[in-house]
Amino acid sequence: MDCIFCKIAAGQIPCQKLYEDEQILAFRDIQPQAPAHLLIIPKAHIEGAKDLTPEHAPLVGHIFAAIAQLARQEGLDAGFRVVINSGQEGGQTVGHLHFHLLGGRQLGWPPG
């Protein structure tokens, strides 16, 4: 498989790892859009949000619990945003489900 996030999860490509367990990995985005910009990915390849099923509910819950922990670690007490881009028109550039955790500044709305 030629998925960059699968390669990062497998340790084939280095990243600035912030959290890892048997199901997920969190690391800093290499092109940050905010002072805190983390990516949280499942280690199992899921193409995007459109591919989630009810069986993925425990995994998604686990990801959001990790996001809350990461937000505390990053000192994002004033607030943060979680973004999931899905599909080409949704702005997804890597075909592997991932969650952006953004914070550390006032975030505008609506996003681009």
N, C-alpha and C positions, 0 to 999 in steps of 0.2 A: 504494500500500500504506500502511496506517495503523499501521505497526509503529514504536513509539518507538525501539527499538534500531536499526532500519534508518535512521531519521532521525538518530540520534546518529552512526552510522557514516558517513553521508553528509555530516556537518557541518551539518545543518539545525538541530540542537539542540546547544547547548554542553555540554561535560562537562569534568571535570578529568582530562585525558588523561595516562596514564602510559607507554603503549607503543602503537605503531601500526606496522603494515606493510601490505603489499598484501592480506593475508588476514584479519587480526584487529585488534581494538582492545581496549585495557584502560584502565579509568577507575575513579575512586573512586565507590562507591555513595553516593547522596545521603541514604540512611537507614541509616547504618552500624550493624551489630550487634556490632562489635568495633573496637578501636582501628585495626586495618588491615582494611578491607573493600573489596576491589576486585572489579570485574566484568570478565570477559574474554569477548568475544563474537566469533563469526565475522562478517565483513562480509557474507557471503552469507546470505540468509535461510534458516534451518533452523528449523522450528517448535519442535522439542524433541528430547530424547535418543531418543525413540521413532522418530524419523525418520532416525536415523543409519544408514548402510549401510557395507559394507566399503570402498566408494570414499572415504568420509570419514576413513579411518584416518590418512592423512598429515596432514590438517587437525587432527585431535584430538591426534596426536602433537606437532604444532607448537604447539598451545595449551598442552599440558602442559610443553613446554620453556620457553615464555614464562612460565608460572606459576612454574617454578623460578627463572627470572631475576628475576621481580618479587618473589618471596619474599626473595631475597637483597637486592635493592634496598631492601625495606621493613625489613630487619633481623630477619626472622622465623627466626633461627637456632635458637631454642628449639622451634620447631614451628609448624604452621599446618594449616588444614583447607581442603579443596576440596569444594564442594557443588554438585551439579546437581539442581535440582528439575525433575521431569518430570510434566506433566499437572496437572489441578486437584487431585486427591487427593494428589499429591506436593508441592503447595505452589507450583507454577509460576504466577507472576502476570503474566509477560510472555511472549507466545507467540513467543519467539525464543530459540534455544539460548543459554544463558549459564552461565558457571562463576563461582561465588563463591569468592574467596580470602579467608579469614578468619584473623586471628592478632593477636598483640600482647597476649594475656591467656590465662589458663587456660580452655580450652573444655570445657564439660561434655559428658557422654554419658549417656543418649541425648539427641539434640536433640529439641525440642518436637515 
